[in-house]
Amino acid sequence: MATKHRGPKGASWAAQAFESKTAKAGGVVRRSVATAKKHNGYHDLINMAHARGYAVLIGGGQIVIFCNSDPVINAATTLPI
């Protein structure tokens, strides 16, 4: 049985991530790498984020998307000012 996902009718699994209130408000969206691959949405999700000008980080089995155009700073190598 196929898993049903909330979101706009007919929208792809990847596109649904950008329809959330958090994404629309410029927040941070997180999705599991395993789930993205399961739904064949891994590359779509990343490509859609980049097309919107969003920063994407991948680590610990998670895809983290900053749904805004603010710079992302690696605090491990550079302390934010």
C-alpha angles and dihedrals in degrees: 000000000000119000115244118224128202116238142079114341110261094010116136120248090253095048091053090067090066094049094065121110089241093055093045090051091054096256134136122283121198127194132174116253089220092053092047090053091044090058093041087242102115097103093034092055093050094043092049091050093050091047088057091049094249125148116241126200125185123197142124091025092301135112110214118194123191102209096207138064096251116125117260114223124202101227090192090069104019128034112224116242 
